[in-house]
Amino acid sequence: MPGGIISTGSHPKALWPGIREWWGREYDEHKTEWTDLVDAETSTMNYEEFVQLTGFGLVPVKPQGSGTSYTSEIQGFTTRMTHLTYSLGYIVTQEELEDDLYEKVSKTRSRALAFSFHQTKENVVANIYNRAFNASYLGGDGVALCSTAHPNTSGGTFSNMLAVGADLSEAAMEDLLVQIMGATDDAGLLISLMARSVIVSRQEWFNANRIMKSVFQPGTANNDINVLKATNAIPEGIKMNHYLTSPHAWFIRTNVRAGTGMILLNRVAISFTQDNDFDTDNAKAKSRERYSAGWVDPRAVYGSNGP
């Protein structure tokens, strides 16, 4: 949208009677969806750092008469989240305020501003997932969010995506769930990682419901049960996000501890302020908020980038 000052010339029809309705600014909003993608916490710092700490490996056998083996722990990857400031406002001339015949035009400006801020946060958070397979957006461990080669500080790698990208299907979901069941920590010890929800784009909404909610095995004439439904394999169900840009990318969010996985840190809550310029009599209004969004432990999300 072009910048500038809202004056009587910005919408000259507002100076004349006879307008039945103004339209185009106000539409129903989607419910808040970013809360399905990240855990929200507060911050009091300019930036926050998350530092990995490795665990211990398996316990060795101690031969009779020999000494106990001792191990150590080391610091691993560091992830830094630096808060950004988001700010937008508008300026209205005193003449426009005096001559505008339609209160609806002026009174809905603050709601339009709030709508912009809401949409911005939705896009900022969704972009974590939109860039999940993009090697230009790397995490603290030096690779993309979804990768087949996340490095372990203790050695080796692990994967949080299907080796071959597949569209959303019963078989693909089972493959990814089996992968989650075999998750290990940095030292290679099995951890109780469990699925929470499946996150899909609007293009996969109907497909996801067919897969997840049918009583019997979907898409076949078999009398087999739908194992995903019968075992409640994904207890929080389907989370459709309107802001995902790839129609065939889908994700399973896991139970990685809140504050160490997918995170939004609120530094300064949104505010709305108004003032007047003494020289011009222009009325000014603006909103501002400050936050950061990102990921720390990639085990928080497993994904597939379907063809």
N, C-alpha and C positions, 0 to 999 in steps of 0.2 A: 504494500500500500504506500502511496506517495506521502511524504511528510508535508508539514505546513500548518497553517492556522485555519480553523473552521470559522468562516465568516458568512455574511449574508449571501455571498456568491457561491458558497459550497452546496447549498440546496435552496435555490431561489424560490421554489414552489412553496417553501415554508412561510414565505412572506405574504401569501395570498390565501384567502379562504376557498373552500370547495374541495379540499383533499379528503377523500373518503377513508383512505388507509395508507399507511406507510408500511412497506414490507422489505424483506431482504436482510435485515439486521438480526432479527430474533428467530431462532429455531429451537426446538427441543434438543437438549444435550444428551449424549450418552451418559449413563451412570459412570461414576469414577471407575476406571479399569486398571490404572497403574498399580493399585494396591494388590492386585493379583500377581504382579510380576516381581515385586521387591518388598522387603521389610523396611518400614520407615522408622528412623531414629533421629534424635536431635544431636546437634554438635555445637560446641562453644569455641571452636578453634578456627583458624584460617584454613587449615587443611587437617585431615586425619590420616594416619598411617596404620596399616594392618600388617603385622609381621608374623610369618609362619614359624612355628616351633615344631621340630620333628619329634616323633615318639621313639620308642625302643623296638627292637626286632624280637624274633622268637628267642626263647630261653634255651641255651645250649646244655648238653649233658655235662655234668661235672664228674670226671673220673675220680675214683676212690683215691684219697690222699692228695689230690691236687687242689689248687686254689680256685676260688670263685672268679668267673669272668666278669668284667665290669664294662659297661657301655657308657655312652654319653648322648647328649642331645645338642643339636646345633640350630642356629637361626637359619631360616630359609628365605623365601621370597618376601619382598616388601611391596605392598600396594598402597599408593598414595591417592587420596581423593581430595581434590582442591575445589572449594566451593566457587560457583559462578553466580554473578548477580544478573537477574533478569528484571528489566524495567521498561515500562511503556506508559505514555501519557498522551494527553491532547490539550490543545489550546483553543479557546473560543473567544471571539471578540465580544466586547460589551454590547455592540450594536446587534450582533446576532442574537444574544440573549434577550435584548429588549424587543426585537422585532419578530422573532420566531413565534408564529401563532399556534404551534402545535407542541404541547408539553411532552408528548410521547417521543418526539425526536430528541429532546434534550435529556429527558429522564432515563432513557434507555442506554445512554452512553456509558455509564458506569457498569451496567450489566454486560455490555459488549466488551469492555475492558476485562472484566472478570472471565468472560468466555475465552478471550485470547490467552490469559494466564493458565486457565484450566487446560486448554488444548496444548499449550507449550509444554507443560509438565507431562502430559500424556505422551507427547512425541519424544521428549528427552528420555523417559524411561523405556519406551518401546524401542528406541534406537539401540539400547543395549542388546536386545534380541535381534533387531534388524541387522546388526553388525557382527553377530555371533560367529559367523563363518568367514569374516573378512580379515585377512592378514594385515590390513592397515590399522586395525584397532586391537592392540595387544594388552593383555593384563600384566599383573606383576610377575608372572612366570615367563613372560616373553612370547606367548602365543595367543591366538584368538580364544574367545570364550569357549567355543566348541571346537575341539581338536582331537585327533587320534594320537597326539604326541605331547601331552602335558608332561613336563619334566618333573621328576621327583628329586628333591634335594639329596635324598639318600642314595639316589641312583635309579636308572631306568625311567620309564614313562608310563602313563596311563591314558586311557581314552574316555571321553564323555560324549561320543557321538557314534552313530553307525559307521562302520568302515566304508560302506557303499551307501550313499544317500538314497533314501527310499521315501516315497510318498506315504502319507498316513494310511495305515491299514492294520488289521488285526495282527497279522504276522510281524509287521515292522514294530508295532508297539510291544509285542511279546519279546522280540529280540532286544529291544532297548531296556525293557524291564529286567530281563535276564542279566544284561550287562550291569545294571544298577545293583542287582543282588550280589554280584561278584566284586563290588567296589572294595578297595583297600585304602589304608592310609599311606602316608609317605614312606613308612618303613615296610610296607607290604602286608600289614595285618588286616584281616577282613573286618569291615565295619558294618554296622546295621543301618545302611543307607536304604531309605524307602521312598517310593513315589508319593507325591502329594497331589499334584494336578497335572493335567495335560493342557498345554497352551497352544491354541490354534488360531489361524487367521479366519476372517469371515468366509473365505472361499472353502474352508474345510469344516465349517460349523455343522452342516447337515451330515456330512460323512462321519464326523466324530460321534455324533449322536447315534447314528446307525450302528457304529462299531461298539460303542460303550453301553448302550441301553437295551439292545435286543436281548430277549431271554435265551434264545438259541444262537448257535454260531452264525454270525452275520454273513450274508451273501452266498449261502450254500443251502442245499436241501438236506444236509445232515441233521440228525437229531441230537448232536452234541450240545452241551450247555455252552453259553458264552462265559468263558472262564474269567475274563476281565470283570464282568458284572458279578458273577457268582462269588468270586473271592474278594470283591471290593479292592481290587489291585491298585486303584487310583482313588483314594477315599474322598478327595475334595472335588473330583469330577472334572468337567470340561470348563476351561476359562477361555472364552473367545475374546480376542483383542482386535478392535477396529483399526489400530494404528500399526499393526504389523504389515510390512510392505511386500514381503515375499509370499505368494499364494500357497506355496508348497512346503515351506519350512515349518516345522512343528517341534515342540519341546515338552519334556517332562521335568517338572520342578520337584526337587527332593526335600527331605527333612533336615538338610544341613542347618546347624544351629543359627538362629536369627542373629544378625549382626556380623556373621562371617561368610555369608553367601552373596545373595543379591540384595543390594542395599540402596536406599535413598536417605541421605543425611540432610535434614532441614537445619540450616544455620540461622536464617531470619525468616519469620513467617510473613506471609503476604500482607501488605499494608496499602491503604488508599488515602492519599492526602490531596488537599486542595489549597490554592492560594490565588492571589490576584497581583498582577504586575502594576506597580504604582503609576508608571509613566503611560502605559498604553491602556490601562483598565482591562486588559485581557484576563480572562479566567483560565487558570491552569489546573489540571488534575493529572495525577499519575499514580501508578501502583508499582510496587517493588517487592521482590522476594529473592532469597539467596539459598541455594542448595547444590548438592552434587549427587550423582547417581552412578553406580557402577557395580562391579563384582569383585569378590575376593577369592573364595574357594570355588573353583570351577565344578566341583562335585555337586554344587547346588542346582545345576541345570544339565540335563542330557538332551541332545537334539539330533535332528536329521534334516538335511537340506535336500528335500525331494527334487527330482529332475523336472 
